[in-house]
């Protein structure tokens, strides 16, 4: 992973040298699906990708955090037949205490997901802004995992 980080960080710094300080944007959000794949990042596990994004978030210069060009709409999880099926790594905004049949998740990348289908309820001690991995499942389904917990739930993207 260190070799990939050495390749990606200089590439992203060159791509956004005059950007203003804003919220961090993950690699999946900043790169097109083709660029993400051609850089070999789809070979990373969801956990490796989350760790790379966490490292970038912690070490990214504030002046390069903004995107100086329009970001493509991320339609993963919506009924877009050409949208990427790559895993989504982000954070739940605010306090997380688990899920039940009425739970809706707002991620820091702006996506909103809700629990769908059958699941096992999860109740945990409150955690602030946990990292989540949403991975594609069978037949167009998506599954959400919260980093550090051995539980998952089928989810549906709301917006």
DSSP file (Angstrom, degrees, kcal/mol; ACC not computed):
  #  RESIDUE AA STRUCTURE BP1 BP2  ACC     N-H-->O    O-->H-N    N-H-->O    O-->H-N    TCO  KAPPA ALPHA  PHI   PSI    X-CA   Y-CA   Z-CA
    1    1 A X     >        0   0    0      0, 0.0     4,-2.4     0, 0.0     5,-0.2   0.000 360.0 360.0 360.0 -30.7    0.0    0.0    0.0
    2    2 A X  H  >  +     0   0    0      1,-0.2     4,-2.2     2,-0.2     5,-0.1   0.881 360.0  52.8 -61.2 -37.1    2.9    2.4    0.6
    3    3 A X  H  > S+     0   0    0      2,-0.2     4,-1.3     1,-0.2    -1,-0.2   0.900 109.5  48.2 -66.0 -39.7    3.9    2.1   -3.1
    4    4 A X  H  > S+     0   0    0      1,-0.2     4,-3.0     2,-0.2     3,-0.3   0.918 110.4  51.6 -65.2 -42.7    0.4    3.1   -4.1
    5    5 A X  H  X S+     0   0    0     -4,-2.4     4,-2.4     1,-0.2     5,-0.3   0.890 106.5  54.4 -62.4 -38.6    0.3    6.0   -1.7
    6    6 A X  H  X S+     0   0    0     -4,-2.2     4,-0.7     1,-0.2    -1,-0.2   0.834 114.6  41.5 -63.2 -31.3    3.6    7.2   -3.1
    7    7 A X  H  X S+     0   0    0     -4,-1.3     4,-1.3    -3,-0.3    -2,-0.2   0.903 118.1  44.2 -79.4 -45.0    2.1    7.2   -6.6
    8    8 A X  H  X S+     0   0    0     -4,-3.0     4,-2.8     2,-0.2     5,-0.3   0.912 106.3  56.8 -72.6 -45.1   -1.3    8.7   -5.7
    9    9 A X  H  X S+     0   0    0     -4,-2.4     4,-2.3     1,-0.2     5,-0.2   0.933 110.5  42.5 -59.4 -50.6   -0.3   11.5   -3.4
   10   10 A X  H  X S+     0   0    0     -4,-0.7     4,-2.2    -5,-0.3    -1,-0.2   0.897 114.0  54.1 -62.5 -35.9    2.0   13.3   -5.9
   11   11 A X  H  X S+     0   0    0     -4,-1.3     4,-1.5     1,-0.2    -2,-0.2   0.929 111.3  43.8 -61.3 -45.6   -0.6   12.7   -8.6
   12   12 A X  H  X S+     0   0    0     -4,-2.8     4,-1.1     2,-0.2    -1,-0.2   0.847 110.4  55.2 -70.8 -33.5   -3.4   14.3   -6.6
   13   13 A X  H  < S+     0   0    0     -4,-2.3     3,-0.5    -5,-0.3    -1,-0.2   0.909 109.6  47.5 -64.6 -40.9   -1.2   17.2   -5.5
   14   14 A X  H >< S+     0   0    0     -4,-2.2     3,-0.6     1,-0.2    -1,-0.2   0.842 108.9  55.5 -66.6 -32.2   -0.4   18.0   -9.2
   15   15 A X  H 3< S+     0   0    0     -4,-1.5    -1,-0.2     1,-0.2    -2,-0.2   0.715 120.5  26.9 -74.9 -20.2   -4.1   17.7  -10.0
   16   16 A X  T ><  +     0   0    0     -4,-1.1     3,-0.9    -3,-0.5    -1,-0.2  -0.303  69.3 141.2-138.6  54.5   -5.2   20.4   -7.5
   17   17 A X  T <  S+     0   0    0     -3,-0.6    -1,-0.1     1,-0.2    -2,-0.1   0.795  78.6  39.9 -72.1 -26.7   -2.4   22.8   -6.8
   18   18 A X  T 3  S+     0   0    0     -3,-0.1    -1,-0.2    46,-0.1    46,-0.1   0.199  85.0 131.8-107.6  17.5   -4.5   26.0   -6.5
   19   19 A X    <   -     0   0    0     -3,-0.9     2,-0.2    47,-0.2    46,-0.2  -0.308  53.8-123.7 -72.1 153.0   -7.4   24.6   -4.6
   20   20 A X        -     0   0    0     44,-0.1    46,-0.8     1,-0.1     2,-0.2  -0.603  40.0 -84.5 -90.8 156.6   -8.9   26.3   -1.6
   21   21 A X        +     0   0    0     -2,-0.2     2,-0.2    44,-0.1    42,-0.1  -0.419  68.6 137.0 -65.0 127.8   -9.2   24.6    1.8
   22   22 A X        -     0   0    0     40,-0.4    43,-0.1    -2,-0.2     3,-0.1  -0.805  56.2 -44.0-149.9-168.7  -12.4   22.6    2.0
   23   23 A X        -     0   0    0     -2,-0.2     2,-0.1     1,-0.1    -1,-0.1  -0.326  67.1 -98.2 -66.1 146.9  -13.7   19.2    3.2
   24   24 A X        -     0   0    0     42,-0.0     2,-0.4    -3,-0.0    -1,-0.1  -0.390  34.2-155.1 -66.1 143.1  -11.6   16.1    2.4
   25   25 A X        -     0   0    0     40,-0.2     5,-0.1    -2,-0.1    84,-0.0  -0.991  16.5-124.5-123.3 127.2  -12.8   14.1   -0.6
   26   26 A X     >  -     0   0    0     -2,-0.4     4,-2.1    63,-0.1     3,-0.3  -0.109  26.3-105.8 -67.3 166.1  -11.9   10.4   -0.9
   27   27 A X  H  > S+     0   0    0      1,-0.2     4,-2.4     2,-0.2    -1,-0.1   0.884 121.0  55.2 -59.0 -40.1  -10.1    8.8   -3.8
   28   28 A X  H  4 S+     0   0    0      1,-0.2    -1,-0.2     2,-0.2     8,-0.1   0.842 111.6  44.5 -64.3 -32.1  -13.3    7.2   -5.1
   29   29 A X  H  4 S+     0   0    0     -3,-0.3    -1,-0.2     1,-0.1    -2,-0.2   0.836 116.9  44.4 -78.8 -34.1  -15.0   10.7   -5.1
   30   30 A X  H  < S+     0   0    0     -4,-2.1     2,-0.3    41,-0.1    -2,-0.2   0.781 108.4  61.9 -82.2 -28.6  -12.1   12.5   -6.7
   31   31 A X  S  < S-     0   0    0     -4,-2.4     2,-0.1    -5,-0.2    -5,-0.0  -0.741  81.9-119.5-104.6 146.1  -11.3    9.9   -9.4
   32   32 A X     >  -     0   0    0     -2,-0.3     4,-2.8     1,-0.1     5,-0.2  -0.372  35.7-107.2 -69.8 162.2  -13.4    8.7  -12.3
   33   33 A X  H  > S+     0   0    0      1,-0.2     4,-2.3     2,-0.2     5,-0.2   0.893 121.9  50.9 -58.9 -40.5  -14.1    5.0  -12.3
   34   34 A X  H  > S+     0   0    0      2,-0.2     4,-2.9     1,-0.2    -1,-0.2   0.916 111.9  46.0 -64.6 -43.5  -11.7    4.5  -15.2
   35   35 A X  H  > S+     0   0    0      2,-0.2     4,-1.8     1,-0.2     6,-0.2   0.909 111.9  52.2 -65.0 -41.8   -8.9    6.4  -13.5
   36   36 A X  H  <>S+     0   0    0     -4,-2.8     5,-1.8     1,-0.2     6,-0.5   0.920 114.9  42.0 -58.8 -45.9   -9.5    4.5  -10.2
   37   37 A X  H ><5S+     0   0    0     -4,-2.3     3,-1.7    -5,-0.2    -2,-0.2   0.914 112.0  52.9 -69.2 -44.2   -9.3    1.2  -12.1
   38   38 A X  H 3<5S+     0   0    0     -4,-2.9    -1,-0.2     1,-0.3    -2,-0.2   0.777 105.5  55.7 -66.5 -24.5   -6.3    2.2  -14.3
   39   39 A X  T 3<5S-     0   0    0     -4,-1.8    -1,-0.3    -5,-0.2    -2,-0.2   0.516 115.4-119.4 -81.1  -5.0   -4.4    3.2  -11.1
   40   40 A X  T X 5S+     0   0    0     -3,-1.7     3,-1.3    -4,-0.2     4,-0.2   0.596  74.5 131.3  81.6  10.8   -5.0   -0.3   -9.8
   41   41 A X  G > < +     0   0    0     -5,-1.8     3,-1.5     1,-0.3    -4,-0.2   0.715  57.7  71.4 -73.6 -19.1   -6.9    0.9   -6.8
   42   42 A X  G 3  S+     0   0    0     -6,-0.5    -1,-0.3     1,-0.3    -5,-0.1   0.697  88.1  66.6 -68.6 -15.7   -9.8   -1.6   -7.3
   43   43 A X  G <  S+     0   0    0     -3,-1.3    -1,-0.3    -6,-0.1    -2,-0.2   0.647  81.8  96.2 -77.7 -14.6   -7.4   -4.3   -6.2
   44   44 A X  S <  S-     0   0    0     -3,-1.5     2,-0.0    -4,-0.2    -4,-0.0  -0.486  81.6-117.9 -72.9 144.6   -7.3   -2.9   -2.7
   45   45 A X     >  -     0   0    0     -2,-0.2     4,-2.6     1,-0.1     5,-0.2  -0.339  31.0-104.5 -70.9 165.5   -9.7   -4.4   -0.2
   46   46 A X  H  > S+     0   0    0      1,-0.2     4,-2.2     2,-0.2     5,-0.1   0.884 124.2  50.4 -60.1 -38.1  -12.3   -2.1    1.3
   47   47 A X  H  > S+     0   0    0      2,-0.2     4,-2.4     1,-0.2    -1,-0.2   0.908 110.2  48.9 -67.4 -41.7  -10.3   -2.0    4.5
   48   48 A X  H  > S+     0   0    0      2,-0.2     4,-2.3     1,-0.2    -2,-0.2   0.909 112.3  48.7 -63.3 -41.3   -7.1   -1.1    2.6
   49   49 A X  H  X S+     0   0    0     -4,-2.6     4,-2.6     2,-0.2    -2,-0.2   0.898 110.2  51.3 -65.3 -40.1   -8.9    1.6    0.7
   50   50 A X  H  X S+     0   0    0     -4,-2.2     4,-2.5    -5,-0.2    -2,-0.2   0.912 110.9  48.4 -62.4 -42.1  -10.4    3.0    3.9
   51   51 A X  H  X S+     0   0    0     -4,-2.4     4,-2.5     2,-0.2    -2,-0.2   0.890 110.9  50.4 -66.3 -39.1   -6.9    3.1    5.5
   52   52 A X  H  X S+     0   0    0     -4,-2.3     4,-2.7     2,-0.2    -2,-0.2   0.929 112.3  46.9 -63.7 -44.8   -5.4    4.9    2.5
   53   53 A X  H  X S+     0   0    0     -4,-2.6     4,-2.7     2,-0.2    -2,-0.2   0.894 111.7  51.2 -64.1 -39.3   -8.3    7.5    2.6
   54   54 A X  H  X S+     0   0    0     -4,-2.5     4,-2.2     2,-0.2    -2,-0.2   0.910 110.9  48.7 -62.9 -41.2   -7.7    7.9    6.3
   55   55 A X  H  X S+     0   0    0     -4,-2.5     4,-2.1     2,-0.2    -2,-0.2   0.935 112.8  47.2 -63.3 -46.0   -4.0    8.4    5.7
   56   56 A X  H  X S+     0   0    0     -4,-2.7     4,-1.8     1,-0.2    -2,-0.2   0.910 110.5  53.0 -61.1 -41.7   -4.7   11.0    3.0
   57   57 A X  H  < S+     0   0    0     -4,-2.7    -1,-0.2     1,-0.2    -2,-0.2   0.910 114.3  42.1 -59.1 -42.8   -7.3   12.7    5.2
   58   58 A X  H  < S+     0   0    0     -4,-2.2    -1,-0.2     1,-0.2    -2,-0.2   0.792 126.4  31.8 -75.7 -28.8   -4.7   13.1    8.0
   59   59 A X  H  < S+     0   0    0     -4,-2.1     2,-0.3    -5,-0.2    -2,-0.2   0.393  86.6 117.0-112.3   1.6   -1.8   14.0    5.7
   60   60 A X  S  < S-     0   0    0     -4,-1.8     2,-0.1    -5,-0.2     5,-0.1  -0.542  71.2-114.5 -75.3 130.3   -3.4   15.9    2.9
   61   61 A X    >   -     0   0    0     -2,-0.3     3,-2.0     1,-0.2     4,-0.3  -0.449  19.0-131.5 -65.2 135.6   -2.4   19.6    2.7
   62   62 A X  G >  S+     0   0    0      1,-0.3     3,-1.2     2,-0.2   -40,-0.4   0.826 105.5  60.7 -57.5 -32.5   -5.3   21.9    3.5
   63   63 A X  G 3  S+     0   0    0      1,-0.2    -1,-0.3   -42,-0.1     3,-0.2   0.677 107.0  45.4 -71.5 -15.3   -4.6   23.9    0.4
   64   64 A X  G <  S+     0   0    0     -3,-2.0    -1,-0.2     1,-0.1    -2,-0.2   0.333  85.7  93.8-107.3   7.2   -5.1   20.9   -1.9
   65   65 A X  S <  S+     0   0    0     -3,-1.2   -40,-0.2    -4,-0.3   -44,-0.1   0.806  70.6  76.6 -72.7 -29.6   -8.3   19.5   -0.3
   66   66 A X  S    S-     0   0    0    -46,-0.8     2,-0.6    -4,-0.4   -47,-0.2  -0.436  81.4-123.4 -82.5 157.1  -10.7   21.3   -2.6
   67   67 A X        -     0   0    0     -2,-0.1     4,-0.1     1,-0.1   -51,-0.1  -0.891  14.0-161.6 -99.4 118.2  -11.4   20.1   -6.1
   68   68 A X  S    S+     0   0    0     -2,-0.6     2,-0.3   -53,-0.2    -1,-0.1   0.485  75.9  52.2 -80.2   0.1  -10.7   22.9   -8.7
   69   69 A X  S    S-     0   0    0    -53,-0.0     2,-0.1     1,-0.0    -2,-0.0  -0.895 104.1 -81.0-130.1 159.0  -12.8   21.2  -11.3
   70   70 A X        -     0   0    0     -2,-0.3     2,-0.4     1,-0.1    -2,-0.1  -0.373  43.8-131.9 -64.3 136.2  -16.4   19.8  -11.2
   71   71 A X        -     0   0    0     -4,-0.1   -41,-0.1    -2,-0.1     3,-0.1  -0.718  24.2-111.9 -87.9 135.9  -16.7   16.4   -9.6
   72   72 A X        -     0   0    0     -2,-0.4     2,-0.1   -43,-0.2    -1,-0.1  -0.375  39.6 -99.2 -63.6 143.3  -18.7   13.8  -11.5
   73   73 A X        -     0   0    0      1,-0.1     2,-0.9     2,-0.1    -1,-0.1  -0.432  31.5-134.6 -62.8 135.1  -21.9   12.8   -9.8
   74   74 A X        +     0   0    0      1,-0.1    -1,-0.1    -2,-0.1     9,-0.0  -0.827  30.5 171.6 -96.5 102.9  -21.5    9.6   -7.9
   75   75 A X    >   +     0   0    0     -2,-0.9     3,-2.2     2,-0.1     5,-0.5   0.213  23.4 140.7 -98.1  14.0  -24.5    7.5   -8.8
   76   76 A X  T 3  S+     0   0    0      1,-0.3     3,-0.1     3,-0.1     9,-0.1  -0.357  73.4  19.2 -58.7 133.5  -23.4    4.3   -7.1
   77   77 A X  T 3  S+     0   0    0      1,-0.4    80,-0.7     7,-0.3    -1,-0.3   0.232 104.9 102.0  90.2 -13.7  -26.3    2.6   -5.4
   78   78 A X  S <  S-     0   0    0     -3,-2.2     2,-1.8     2,-0.1    -1,-0.4  -0.431  95.6 -89.0 -92.0 175.3  -28.9    4.5   -7.5
   79   79 A X  S    S+     0   0    0     -2,-0.1     2,-0.6    -3,-0.1    -3,-0.1  -0.243  81.5 131.3 -83.2  52.3  -30.8    3.0  -10.4
   80   80 A X    >   -     0   0    0     -2,-1.8     3,-1.5    -5,-0.5    -3,-0.2  -0.919  46.5-157.6-105.0 110.6  -28.1    4.1  -12.8
   81   81 A X  T 3  S+     0   0    0     -2,-0.6    -1,-0.1     1,-0.3    -2,-0.0   0.704  91.7  46.1 -66.1 -18.5  -27.1    1.1  -15.1
   82   82 A X  T 3  S+     0   0    0     -3,-0.0    -1,-0.3     2,-0.0     3,-0.1   0.420  85.0 117.9-102.7   1.7  -23.7    2.6  -15.9
   83   83 A X  S <  S-     0   0    0     -3,-1.5    -6,-0.1    -8,-0.2    -9,-0.1  -0.359  74.0 -97.5 -67.9 148.4  -22.7    3.6  -12.4
   84   84 A X        -     0   0    0      1,-0.1    -7,-0.3    -2,-0.0    -1,-0.1  -0.235  18.3-150.4 -61.6 151.2  -19.6    2.0  -10.9
   85   85 A X        +     0   0    0     -9,-0.1    51,-0.4    -3,-0.1    -1,-0.1   0.002  52.9 131.7-110.5  24.9  -20.0   -1.1   -8.6
   86   86 A X        -     0   0    0      1,-0.1   -44,-0.0    49,-0.1    48,-0.0  -0.435  68.0 -91.8 -73.0 152.7  -16.9   -0.2   -6.7
   87   87 A X        -     0   0    0     -2,-0.1     2,-0.5   -45,-0.1    48,-0.2  -0.265  36.3-133.5 -61.1 151.0  -17.0   -0.2   -2.9
   88   88 A X  E     -A  134   0A   0     46,-2.8    46,-3.0    -3,-0.1     2,-0.5  -0.941  19.3-170.9-110.3 127.5  -17.9    3.0   -1.2
   89   89 A X  E     +A  133   0A   0     -2,-0.5     2,-0.2    44,-0.2    44,-0.2  -0.984  30.2 120.4-121.0 123.0  -15.7    4.1    1.8
   90   90 A X  E     -A  132   0A   0     42,-2.0    42,-2.9    -2,-0.5     2,-0.4  -0.781  54.2 -94.6-155.2-164.1  -16.9    7.1    3.8
   91   91 A X  E     -A  131   0A   0     40,-0.3    17,-2.6    -2,-0.2     2,-0.4  -0.971  28.2-117.5-128.6 146.0  -17.9    8.1    7.3
   92   92 A X  B     -F  107   0B   0     38,-2.4     2,-0.4    -2,-0.4    15,-0.2  -0.702  38.9-119.0 -76.6 130.2  -21.4    8.4    8.9
   93   93 A X  S    S-     0   0    0     13,-2.7    13,-0.3    -2,-0.4     2,-0.1  -0.586  71.9 -13.5 -74.4 125.9  -21.9   12.0    9.9
   94   94 A X  S    S-     0   0    0     -2,-0.4    35,-3.0     2,-0.1    36,-0.4  -0.436 111.6  -5.4  88.9-158.2  -22.4   12.4   13.7
   95   95 A X  E     -G  128   0C   0     33,-0.2     2,-0.4    -2,-0.1    33,-0.2  -0.548  56.4-161.2 -81.3 136.6  -23.1    9.8   16.4
   96   96 A X  E     +G  127   0C   0     31,-3.0    31,-2.3    -2,-0.3     3,-0.1  -0.973  20.4 164.8-118.8 129.2  -23.7    6.2   15.4
   97   97 A X  E     -     0   0C   0      1,-0.5    27,-2.2    -2,-0.4     2,-0.3   0.302  58.9 -86.3-124.0   5.9  -25.4    3.8   17.8
   98   98 A X  E     -G  123   0C   0     25,-0.2    -1,-0.5     2,-0.0     2,-0.3  -0.825  49.6 -81.2 122.2-162.8  -26.4    0.9   15.5
   99   99 A X  E     +G  122   0C   0     23,-1.8    23,-1.9    -2,-0.3     2,-0.2  -0.975  29.9 173.0-144.6 157.6  -29.3    0.2   13.2
  100  100 A X    >   -     0   0    0     -2,-0.3     3,-1.6    21,-0.2    15,-0.2  -0.772  60.6 -69.6-143.5-168.5  -32.9   -1.1   13.1
  101  101 A X  T 3  S+     0   0    0      1,-0.3    16,-0.1    -2,-0.2    -2,-0.0   0.645 130.9  46.3 -67.4 -13.5  -35.5   -1.2   10.4
  102  102 A X  T 3  S+     0   0    0     12,-0.1    -1,-0.3     2,-0.0     2,-0.2   0.325  82.1 127.4-108.1   7.1  -36.0    2.6   10.4
  103  103 A X    <   -     0   0    0     -3,-1.6    12,-2.0    11,-0.0     2,-0.4  -0.454  34.8-172.9 -75.4 133.9  -32.3    3.7   10.3
  104  104 A X  E     -B  114   0A   0     10,-0.2     2,-0.5    -2,-0.2    10,-0.3  -0.979  10.4-150.7-121.4 137.9  -31.1    6.1    7.7
  105  105 A X  E     -B  113   0A   0      8,-3.7     8,-2.5    -2,-0.4     2,-0.6  -0.934   5.3-162.4-112.8 127.8  -27.4    6.9    7.3
  106  106 A X  E     -B  112   0A   0     -2,-0.5   -13,-2.7   -13,-0.3     6,-0.2  -0.954  18.2-153.4-105.7 121.8  -26.1   10.2    6.0
  107  107 A X  B >   -F   92   0B   0      4,-3.0     3,-2.0    -2,-0.6   -15,-0.2  -0.546  25.6-115.4 -93.2 158.9  -22.5    9.9    4.9
  108  108 A X  T 3  S+     0   0    0    -17,-2.6   -16,-0.1     1,-0.3    -1,-0.1   0.702 115.3  63.6 -66.9 -17.0  -19.9   12.7    4.9
  109  109 A X  T 3  S-     0   0    0    -18,-0.3    -1,-0.3     2,-0.1     3,-0.1   0.419 122.1-105.6 -84.9   3.1  -19.7   12.3    1.1
  110  110 A X  S <  S+     0   0    0     -3,-2.0    -2,-0.1     1,-0.3     2,-0.1   0.249  76.8 133.8  95.5 -12.3  -23.4   13.4    0.9
  111  111 A X        -     0   0    0     -5,-0.1    -4,-3.0    47,-0.0     2,-0.4  -0.423  41.8-153.2 -71.0 146.9  -24.9   10.0    0.1
  112  112 A X  E     +B  106   0A   0     -6,-0.2    46,-3.1    -3,-0.1    47,-1.4  -0.993  16.9 177.5-123.3 127.4  -28.0    8.9    2.1
  113  113 A X  E     -BC 105 157A   0     -8,-2.5    -8,-3.7    -2,-0.4     2,-0.3  -0.896   9.7-160.9-126.4 153.6  -28.6    5.2    2.6
  114  114 A X  E     -BC 104 156A   0     42,-2.5    42,-2.6    -2,-0.3   -10,-0.2  -0.946  33.0 -93.2-132.8 157.0  -31.3    3.3    4.6
  115  115 A X  E     - C   0 155A   0    -12,-2.0     2,-0.3    -2,-0.3    40,-0.3  -0.445  48.9-178.0 -65.2 138.2  -31.6   -0.2    5.9
  116  116 A X        -     0   0    0     38,-2.8    38,-0.3     2,-0.1   -15,-0.0  -0.981  38.3  -5.0-139.9 149.4  -33.4   -2.5    3.4
  117  117 A X  S    S-     0   0    0     -2,-0.3     2,-0.2    36,-0.1    39,-0.0  -0.165 107.1 -15.7  69.1-160.6  -34.4   -6.2    3.4
  118  118 A X  S    S+     0   0    0     35,-0.0    36,-0.6    -3,-0.0     2,-0.3  -0.507  73.1 152.1 -80.5 148.8  -33.7   -8.6    6.1
  119  119 A X        -     0   0    0     -2,-0.2     2,-0.5    34,-0.1    34,-0.1  -0.964  45.8-108.2-162.3 168.2  -31.0   -7.8    8.7
  120  120 A X        -     0   0    0     32,-0.5   -21,-0.1    -2,-0.3    32,-0.0  -0.961  43.5-116.0-106.3 123.9  -29.9   -8.4   12.3
  121  121 A X        -     0   0    0     -2,-0.5     2,-0.4   -23,-0.1   -21,-0.2  -0.232  29.0-153.8 -57.3 149.1  -30.4   -5.3   14.5
  122  122 A X  E     +G   99   0C   0    -23,-1.9   -23,-1.8    29,-0.0     2,-0.4  -0.994  15.2 179.6-130.6 125.8  -27.2   -3.8   15.8
  123  123 A X  E     +G   98   0C   0     -2,-0.4     2,-0.3   -25,-0.2   -25,-0.2  -0.994  15.9 160.7-125.8 124.8  -26.9   -1.8   19.0
  124  124 A X  E     -     0   0C   0    -27,-2.2     3,-0.1    -2,-0.4     2,-0.1  -0.846  47.7 -79.7-134.5 169.3  -23.5   -0.5   20.1
  125  125 A X  E    S-     0   0C   0     -2,-0.3   -29,-0.1     1,-0.1   -27,-0.0  -0.441  70.6 -81.9 -63.6 147.0  -22.0    2.2   22.4
  126  126 A X  E     -     0   0C   0     -2,-0.1     2,-0.4   -29,-0.1   -29,-0.2  -0.278  50.6-170.3 -57.3 134.2  -22.2    5.6   20.6
  127  127 A X  E     -G   96   0C   0    -31,-2.3   -31,-3.0    -3,-0.1     2,-0.5  -0.983  18.3-129.5-125.9 137.3  -19.3    6.1   18.2
  128  128 A X  E    S-G   95   0C   0     -2,-0.4   -33,-0.2   -33,-0.2   -35,-0.1  -0.780  77.4 -21.4 -93.2 126.7  -18.6    9.5   16.5
  129  129 A X  S    S-     0   0    0    -35,-3.0    -1,-0.2    -2,-0.5   -36,-0.1   0.867  81.6-165.4  49.0  54.3  -18.2    9.6   12.7
  130  130 A X        -     0   0    0     -3,-0.4   -38,-2.4   -36,-0.4     2,-0.3  -0.347  22.4-109.5 -71.0 150.7  -17.3    5.9   12.2
  131  131 A X  E     -A   91   0A   0    -40,-0.2    16,-2.8    16,-0.1     2,-0.3  -0.608  37.9-165.7 -75.5 135.6  -15.9    4.7    8.9
  132  132 A X  E     -AD  90 146A   0    -42,-2.9   -42,-2.0    -2,-0.3     2,-0.5  -0.927  13.7-154.2-124.0 150.8  -18.3    2.6    6.8
  133  133 A X  E     -AD  89 145A   0     12,-2.6    12,-2.4    -2,-0.3     2,-0.6  -0.993   6.7-166.6-122.6 122.5  -17.7    0.4    3.8
  134  134 A X  E     -AD  88 144A   0    -46,-3.0   -46,-2.8    -2,-0.5     2,-0.3  -0.951  15.4-174.2-112.2 115.0  -20.6   -0.1    1.5
  135  135 A X  E     - D   0 143A   0      8,-2.7     8,-3.0    -2,-0.6     2,-0.1  -0.824  27.9-106.0-113.6 146.1  -19.9   -3.0   -0.9
  136  136 A X  E     - D   0 142A   0    -51,-0.4     6,-0.3    -2,-0.3     2,-0.1  -0.435  39.3-172.6 -68.2 142.5  -21.9   -4.4   -3.8
  137  137 A X    >   -     0   0    0      4,-3.8     3,-0.6     1,-0.2     2,-0.1  -0.314  36.7 -49.0-114.8-159.2  -23.7   -7.6   -3.2
  138  138 A X  G >  S+     0   0    0      1,-0.2     3,-1.8     2,-0.2    -1,-0.2  -0.456 114.6   8.7 -78.3 149.2  -25.7  -10.0   -5.4
  139  139 A X  G 3  S-     0   0    0      1,-0.3    -1,-0.2    -2,-0.1    -3,-0.0   0.829 135.3 -50.7  53.8  41.4  -28.3   -8.9   -7.9
  140  140 A X  G <  S+     0   0    0     -3,-0.6    -1,-0.3     1,-0.2    -2,-0.2   0.488 100.9 140.0  81.6   3.2  -27.7   -5.2   -7.5
  141  141 A X    <   -     0   0    0     -3,-1.8    -4,-3.8    -5,-0.1     2,-0.4  -0.337  39.4-147.7 -77.2 161.7  -27.8   -5.2   -3.7
  142  142 A X  E     -DE 136 155A   0     13,-0.7    13,-2.8    -6,-0.3     2,-0.4  -0.987   5.4-155.4-130.1 141.3  -25.5   -3.2   -1.4
  143  143 A X  E     -DE 135 154A   0     -8,-3.0    -8,-2.7    -2,-0.4     2,-0.4  -0.965   6.2-148.8-122.2 133.7  -24.2   -4.2    2.0
  144  144 A X  E     -DE 134 153A   0      9,-3.2     9,-1.8    -2,-0.4     2,-0.4  -0.842  14.2-179.3-104.4 134.5  -23.0   -1.8    4.7
  145  145 A X  E     -DE 133 152A   0    -12,-2.4   -12,-2.6    -2,-0.4     2,-0.5  -0.986  20.8-140.1-127.1 142.1  -20.3   -2.6    7.3
  146  146 A X  E >   -D  132   0A   0      5,-0.6     3,-2.1    -2,-0.4     5,-0.3  -0.902  35.4-107.8-100.4 126.1  -19.1   -0.3   10.1
  147  147 A X  T 3  S+     0   0    0    -16,-2.8   -16,-0.1    -2,-0.5     3,-0.1  -0.259 104.5  24.7 -56.3 131.8  -15.4   -0.5   10.5
  148  148 A X  T 3  S+     0   0    0      1,-0.2     2,-0.4   -18,-0.1    -1,-0.3   0.345 105.0  93.5  95.9  -5.2  -14.5   -2.4   13.8
  149  149 A X    <   -     0   0    0     -3,-2.1     2,-1.0     2,-0.1    -1,-0.2  -0.962  68.1-141.0-124.3 140.3  -17.8   -4.3   13.9
  150  150 A X  S    S+     0   0    0     -2,-0.4     2,-0.3    -3,-0.1    -3,-0.1  -0.428  71.9  91.6 -96.1  58.3  -18.5   -7.8   12.6
  151  151 A X        -     0   0    0     -2,-1.0    -5,-0.6    -5,-0.3     2,-0.3  -0.988  49.0-172.6-146.8 151.4  -22.0   -7.1   11.4
  152  152 A X  E     - E   0 145A   0     -2,-0.3   -32,-0.5    -7,-0.2     2,-0.3  -0.962   4.9-160.4-142.3 161.4  -23.4   -6.0    8.1
  153  153 A X  E     - E   0 144A   0     -9,-1.8    -9,-3.2    -2,-0.3     2,-0.3  -0.997  27.8-111.6-142.0 144.9  -26.8   -4.9    6.8
  154  154 A X  E     - E   0 143A   0    -36,-0.6   -38,-2.8    -2,-0.3     2,-0.3  -0.602  44.0-171.5 -72.3 134.0  -28.4   -4.7    3.3
  155  155 A X  E     -CE 115 142A   0    -13,-2.8   -13,-0.7    -2,-0.3     2,-0.4  -0.870  19.4-149.5-128.7 161.6  -28.9   -1.0    2.4
  156  156 A X  E     -C  114   0A   0    -42,-2.6   -42,-2.5    -2,-0.3     2,-0.4  -0.994  26.4-118.4-130.0 135.6  -30.6    1.0   -0.3
  157  157 A X  E     -C  113   0A   0    -80,-0.7   -44,-0.3    -2,-0.4   -80,-0.0  -0.611  24.8-176.8 -78.1 130.8  -29.4    4.4   -1.4
  158  158 A X              0   0    0    -46,-3.1   -45,-0.2    -2,-0.4    -1,-0.2   0.856 360.0 360.0 -91.5 -46.6  -32.0    7.1   -0.9
  159  159 A X              0   0    0    -47,-1.4   -46,-0.1   -81,-0.0    -2,-0.1   0.275 360.0 360.0-158.5 360.0  -30.1   10.0   -2.5
